[in-house]
Amino acid sequence: MLTTNSTLLNTIDAAAPAAQLPPLPMQRPLLLIGHGSRDEDGRRSFLEFAAAYQALDTSRPAVPCFLELTAPSIQEGVDQCVEQGYTEFSVLPILLFAARHNKFDVTNELDRARQRHPQVKFHYGRHFGITPGILELWRSRLAELDQPQWNPQGIERKDTVLLFVGRGASDPDANGDVYKMARILWEGSGYSTVETCFIGITHPRLEEGFRRARLYEPKRIIVLPYFLFTGLLMKKIFDITTQQQDLHPDISMTCLPEMGLHPQLFSILREREIETQLGQVQMNCEMCKFRLAAVANGGSHGHGHDHGHGHDHGHNHEQAHGHEHGHGHGHDHPTVDPYAEPAQYHERIWQVP
């Protein structure tokens, strides 16, 4: 029987301690940038997340906006802060991994905003990344799934496969981080194995993930969608899991919900915000394809910005990257998948747009 619903999320997270946030060094406004979704539930879940984080500390504005697909846009979020008289902002990408959006698209939008408001200074922070807080979040949820109400057959972990589902990116570095996160979560867990797959853009896809999981002849498959918020892709994961449960009724399947408004996320977000205020933002660009392309073309410093500083954005990323920012794509629900053919995908993935 397939198990997944909002009650599961509420029950598992009910015992989580409330976030205890350290004080901010300064009351600088914060711009929270979400990916964006055409799905109204997805849009609303991000806005609720931003509102909950704001409620934990009202000493400065925490303004939500979206990179694409819905409003308010990044430009509108910046304008809102400027209208209130602010000229210096912290900016945080509410993204799990550093793919093109984090490295490229958001920074281009901030450069556009700075051209419109030359007096403004941005301090760009880190994405969530691989961090102990998120590991603890998932470990606590998986531990709850061992309880009889979610595992009435008492299936042991050694008879269970963990199916870790990432969003998928055109950046090999980000896709590699999904595998790394899955492996770290699996180490010492007692599960038979972990299979890693993606719901879009790259391979292997979710259907292939289920096929590989079944090779171990498990009694149970736990699907772990590595997503912050709901949306079209989360709903697609649930639908595919439901189809798989119908096709294989002898295997118990559980699909965990997205991370949602979990206290661990607010604690990590506060760490990231403080980093921007203290100038302690550190990001690893060694395997970034934009940096490698720039080096190959004779560039002296990667893809045009130093991740070891506070991202003051006193330069033009559009010129540094050699890319005009045209953001008409919609990863949330693409009509044409440019990476549908694996051979083409692996040929193109290291190319820089």
Protein Blocks (a to p, Z undefined) as FASTA:
>chain_A
ZZddfklmmmmmmmpccddddddfbdcdcddddfbiablklmmmmmmmmmmmmmmomkbc
cddddfbhpacdfklmmmmmmmnopabdcdddddfbdcfklmmmmmmmmmmmmmmmmmbc
cdddddfbjafklmmmmmmmmmmmmpmklmmnopafklcccddddfbiabfklmmmmmmm
mmmmmnonlpabacdddfehiacdfklmmmmmmmnopabdcddddbfbgcjklmmmmmmm
mmmmmmmmmbccdddddebjafklmmmmmmmmmmmmnopaccdfklgmklmmmmmnopan
lnopafkbnonopacfklmnopacddfbcfklpfbdfklpmklmmmmmmpcZZ
